[in-house]
């Protein structure tokens, strides 16, 4: 079974790319796999196995 996490990315003016990279790496360390980044929105969807 899968579980999903949806976060809303808050776009900032400074260091936005670095903050996004840090956030993606943080979730990856927790076992989350990136499934979708909305092109016109600030939504990021992650997925992982629920029984890991």
C-alpha positions in Angstrom: 0.0 0.0 0.0 1.2 3.5 -0.8 0.9 6.7 1.2 1.1 10.2 -0.2 2.2 13.6 1.1 1.3 16.9 -0.6 3.1 20.0 0.4 2.5 23.6 -0.8 5.8 25.2 -1.8 6.1 28.8 -0.7 8.0 30.7 -3.4 10.5 33.1 -2.0 12.7 35.7 -3.6 16.1 34.7 -2.3 17.7 31.2 -2.4 14.5 29.6 -3.7 16.3 26.9 -5.7 18.5 26.0 -2.7 15.6 25.8 -0.3 13.7 23.7 -2.8 16.6 21.3 -3.2 17.1 21.1 0.6 13.3 20.3 1.0 13.4 17.6 -1.7 16.5 16.0 -0.2 15.0 16.0 3.3 11.9 14.1 2.1 14.1 11.7 0.1 16.0 10.8 3.3 12.7 10.0 4.9 11.9 7.6 2.0 9.6 9.8 0.0 9.7 9.7 -3.8 8.8 12.8 -5.8 5.8 12.1 -8.0 4.7 15.5 -9.2 5.6 19.2 -9.1 2.7 21.3 -10.4 3.8 23.5 -13.3 1.4 26.4 -12.6 0.9 25.8 -8.9 3.2 25.4 -5.9 2.0 21.8 -5.1 4.6 19.0 -4.6 3.4 15.4 -4.3 5.5 12.6 -2.7 4.9 8.9 -2.5 6.3 6.0 -0.4 5.4 2.5 0.7 3.3 2.7 3.8 4.6 -0.6 5.3 8.4 0.1 4.9 
